[in-house]
Amino acid sequence: MPTYEYHCENCGENFEEFQRITEPPITVCPKCHQNGSVHRVISAGAGIIFKGSGFYETDYRSPEYKKAAEKEKSTTKAK
């Protein structure tokens, strides 16, 4: 479930709300309780973080890149 940022036009309060995507946007400010003054703010959001084993930068490389990397690896071992 995403976290949405909201801003109240009446009192200037900025707050976040953890909601389902299917839930309607909040319209009542939790600070001043004014109805209709709250608007969802477009924010940067959070980046994706891959944790754990199994995620490597070379997992999705092209076949040509993999061949060149293997060739380079074999030539550096020979030295």
C-alpha positions in Angstrom: 0.0 0.0 0.0 1.4 3.4 -0.9 1.8 6.4 1.3 0.2 9.5 -0.1 1.1 13.1 0.8 -1.7 15.7 1.4 -1.8 19.4 1.9 -4.6 21.4 3.6 -5.3 24.8 1.9 -7.0 26.1 5.0 -4.4 25.7 7.7 -1.3 24.7 5.7 -0.9 21.3 7.3 1.2 18.8 5.3 0.6 15.1 6.3 1.0 11.6 4.9 -1.6 8.9 4.8 -1.0 5.1 4.3 -3.9 4.1 2.0 -4.9 1.5 -0.5 -4.8 2.5 -4.1 -8.6 1.9 -4.4 -9.5 4.2 -1.4 -10.8 7.7 -2.3 -8.5 10.7 -1.5 -8.9 12.2 2.0 -11.0 15.4 2.0 -11.0 16.3 5.8 -7.9 17.8 7.4 -6.9 16.0 10.6 -5.7 19.2 12.2 -8.4 21.8 11.5 -11.1 19.4 10.5 -12.1 21.5 7.5 -13.9 19.5 4.9 -12.9 19.9 1.2 -9.7 21.8 1.9 -7.3 18.8 1.6 -5.6 18.0 -1.7 -3.3 15.1 -2.6 0.2 16.3 -3.4 2.4 14.9 -6.1 5.6 13.7 -4.5 8.8 12.0 -5.4 7.9 8.8 -3.6 10.3 6.2 -2.6 12.9 4.5 -4.7 12.9 0.7 -5.1 15.4 -1.0 -2.9 16.4 -4.6 -3.7 17.6 -6.4 -0.6 18.9 -9.9 -0.3 20.9 -12.2 -2.5 20.0 -12.8 -6.1 19.9 -9.2 -7.4 23.0 -8.4 -9.4 23.7 -5.6 -11.9 24.7 -8.2 -14.5 21.5 -10.2 -14.3 19.8 -8.4 -17.2 22.8 -7.8 -19.5 22.7 -8.4 -23.2 24.2 -11.7 -24.6 26.9 -9.6 -26.4 27.9 -8.0 -23.1 28.1 -11.3 -21.3 30.3 -12.8 -24.1 32.7 -9.8 -23.9 32.8 -9.9 -20.1 33.6 -13.7 -20.2 36.3 -13.1 -22.9 37.9 -10.3 -20.7 37.7 -12.5 -17.6 39.5 -15.3 -19.4 42.3 -13.0 -20.7 42.9 -11.5 -17.3 43.2 -14.9 -15.7 45.9 -15.9 -18.2 48.2 -13.0 -17.2 
